[in-house]
Amino acid sequence: MTEEKKLEMSLLYTQSIEIIKLYHQEIKKNILNILKYYIVPKKWLDNYKSKNNYDSNKEEIPFSINQNKINIDLNEEINSIESLKETGSIEKYKICYPKNFTLVKKEIFNNLNEIYLYEVIIGEKNIFIFDNNKESKDKNIFICSLNYENNYREDITNFFINVDSIIIIDENRKDKEVEKLFNFISEKKGIKNYYKERNISVSNTGEQIIYNKEEEKIGIFYKLLNLGNLNETKIQDNNLMDYLHNSTSSNKRGITKIGIKAILNSKNIKENEENKTKDKSKCITIYGDIYYYLKKNEIKNDNFSVSEYKNNE
């Protein structure tokens, strides 16, 4: 196995841990961290990892190290990716959305066809994927969640993603409504706050018209019926902690109970400790892996595209 392939497997592991951290972090008001990921079938990535000895080579490494050395040709994988790709559709709105997929950072699969590339925002326990259909004048946003099979198994990076619902924002209102969407859910308020502000009933499958406070139509909310694996579970802090507490795995590279607390920025930290560390960062080391617990208002990262908006509420 080449050193380039080993590096690729390590980066796949690192980016999966990063997705989990981002998933549980806040989305800051008026600031959007827009990332670029390829959407690939989970089944294909599992096969790709297996034939490249992922389990033997996975380790967390900084993304800034050696990532530019990866130049692997994935053209021979295109047929396999296409054959394993799962999709759903809403014909009325000419929307095609992915199913049972996962994300891979653009920097890792830098030679993959850009038809698989999407803009993504991760945070507040959701993954927001902007539809890359350039023919659509409306702005379609896939609202997604992390899922696991069989109670996380023994590998926390072995997750898959599904679209739970879709927001279809009218062409003339898309810029303002995208801004409001993320401001409504920012800073621990969550997607439920957007549903509340827009009077959306998430218990109803199918479509609902979205109105603003002036009773003007601004788009459509479409709740999908989840027909996935009955054993799948959405990632939840408590369930995950229970799993880690009861895990008998002896693999030192596995994520320990204290490690996952660091990853998830556990809410069990006492309030007075939060006040003391409000503007500081903690570095926590678990079995040689380093996790950063950030309490700053802004995070600078070369992999993020940061957009700022004025508050027009």
N, C-alpha and C positions, 0 to 999 in steps of 0.2 A: 504493500500500500504506500502510495507516495506521500511525502510530507504535505503536499498541497491538499490532498484528500483529508489527512488528519486534521489540518487546520480548518478545513471546511466543516468537519463534524464538530469540532470544538466551538466554532462560531454559531452553528445551528443550536447547540446547547445553550450558549450564552444568550442568544437572542430570544430563546424560549423563556429563560429566567427573566429577561428584561420585560417581555410581554406581561408576565405575571405581576411584576412589580408595578408596571404602568397601569395595569388593570385595576389595582387597588389604590392608586394614588388619586389625589384631587385633580380636577380640571380647574385651573385658575380663571377667575373672571376676567374677561376682555383679552385673554391670551390663549391662542390655540397652537398646540404643538402638533403640526401636521407631518406625519411620517409616511414613507412610501414602502409598501410591502407588496410582494407577489402573493396572489391567492393560488394555492395549489391543493389538489386533492389530498386529504389525510392518508388515504390508502397508498397513494403513490409515494409520499414522503416516507411513510413507514418502510416501504420496500427499498427505497433509495438508501435510507439509513442502515437497514439490515445488511445490504450487500456491501456497504462501506464500513462495517464494524463500528457503528455509532456507539454502542454500549461500552466498547473497549477504549474509545478515543475521546469520549465526551469529557470536557472539563471547561470551567468558566475562565475565559481569558478576556482582557480588555479589547474592545472593538477597535481601538486605535492602533493595535499592534498587528502588523503583517497582513491586514485584510486586503490591501491593494495587490498582494501577491497571488490572490486567487483569480484564476482565469480559466475556469473549467468550462468546457464546451458541453452544453446541455441539449444540443440539437437532437442527439440520438434518443433523448428522453421525451421529446415532444409527443410522439405517438402514444407512449404510455400515459403521459399526463392527460391527454385528450380522452383516451379510452376509459380512464378512471374518474374523470370529472363528472360530478353530479350537480344538476341544476334544477331549479324550479322556475315557474314563470307566472306572471299576471298578465294575461293576454290583453285585457282591457286597457292597460296602461303601457303595453309593450315593454315590460320589465322582465329581465332574466336575472335571477340571483343565484349565487353559489350555495351548495349544501355540503355538509360533512367535509369541511376544508380546514386548512390551517394557513398561517402566515409565515413568510420568509422575507427577511429584510432584503431590500434591493442590493445592498452592498455585498451580499453573499452570492446570490444568483445573478450576477451582473450581466450575464449573457442570455438570460431567458427573454423570450419574446415579450414586448411591452403590452401585449393584449392581456397579460396576466397581472399587470401592475395597477395598483389602486392607491389613492390617498386615504389615510387612516388616522383617526384620533382615538386614543385609548385612555380610559380613566373612569372614575366613579362607577366601577364594576360593570362597565359596558365597553364594547368595541364598536365604533362608528365608522362605517366604510362608505365612502362616496362612490356611487356608481360611475364607472368609467365609460359608459355609453355616450359617445360624443354626439350621437344623432338626437338624443333627447334634449329638448329645450328646458324641461323642468329639472329640478335638483332632487335626485333620489338618494336617500341616505339609508343604508342598511344598519339596523340596530341589532347587534349580535352579543352573544354571551359565550364564555368559556365553558366547556363541558368535558367531563371525564367518563370513561366507562369503568365499571367494576371498582368503584370507590378509589380511584386514583392509581390502582395497581401499585407498582413499586417505583414508578418514575413520574415525578410531578410535571415533567416537560411533555408527557404523552397526552396532551389535550387535543380536542378538536373544537371547531367553531361552527355555529349555525346562526342563521338569520332568524330572529324572533319576530321582527316587525320592520316595516318600511315607512319612511316619511317621504311623501312626494310633494315637494314645495313648488308652487306655481312659479313660472318663469320670471314674472315681474316682481316677485317678492323674495326670491331665493337668498339674496345677499343679507337682507335685514333679518330674515327668519333664521338663517344659519347662525347669525350672531346671537339672536335671542335664545335659540335652542340651547346653545352651550353656556350662555350666561344663566339661564334658568336652572341648569343642572350643576353648575359650578360650585366648588367649595363645599362638598359633602351634601349638597341638596339632592343630587341624583336625578335620574330620568323621570322618576315619579313626580318631581316638581314641575317638569315640563308638561306632563300629562294633566296635572292639576291646573296649571295656568291656561292650558288650551282646552280644558274640559273634555278630555279624551278618556273613554272607558276602556281600559286595557283588558277587561274580562271578555270583551266581545271580539270574536274573530271576524275577519273580513274588513271592509272599509268604513271609515268615518270621515266626514268633512271636518277640516280644522278651521276654526274661526278665531280671529283675534278679538280683543276686548271691544272693538267697535262693530263686532258682528260681520266683519268682512271675511270672505273666504280666502284662505292663504294656502290651502293645499289639502292633501289626503293623508290620513293615517291608515295603514293597512296592517292588521294583525294576522300573522300566519298561524295556521294550525300545525302544532308540533307533532309530527308523525315519526320522530326519531326512535332510536333504540330505547326500549323501556328501562334498560339498566343505566342509561346515561344520567349523570347528575351535574347540575350547574355548580360551579365552584363557589363554595361558601366558606367563610373563615372558620366557623365553629366545626362544620363537618370535616374540613381539612385538618384542623388541629386534632380532632378525635382520631382521625386516620393516622396521623403522624405519631400520636401518643401511643397507639396500639400496634404500630408497625413493628415487625420482628426482623426487618431487613438489616443485615449486618454490613451492607455496602457503605463504606465511609464517604463515598462521593454523594450518597443520597442526602436529601435535604432534611436536617434534623428539626426537632420541635422549635428550638431557639432560632435556628436558621430561617424557618418559614415565618416566624414572628418578625424577623428583621425584614424579610422580603415583603411581607404584607403590611409593613408599618402598623403593627398591632395597635388596636384601640385600647389595649389594657394598660398602656402607660399612664401613670398617675398624672393628674392635672398639674400638680406643682412641678413635676419633672418636665412637662411640656413647656411651662413658662420659663424655666431656667434655660432650656435649650432652644428657645424659639428661633433664634437667628444663628444657630450653630448646626454643624453636621456631625453625625456619629459614624465612625467606621467600625464595623463588626466583622470579626474573622471567625469562620466556622470551618474546621478541617482544611485550612489553607485557602478557602474561598472568601472573598471580600465582598461585603454588601454595604452600601451606603444608605444611611437613614437620614434623609434630607428634611430640614425644617425651614428652609429658606423660601422666600416668596417667589423666587425665580430660579430656574435650573438652566444653566448654560450647557449646551451639548451640541457638538458639530453635526450630529445626526438628526437634529430637530430643525424644522422650518417653523419659525415663530412669527405669527401674525398678531397684530394688536388692533383692537377695535375700541372705539369710543362707546361709552355707555349711553345708549339712547332710550332707555326704559322710561 
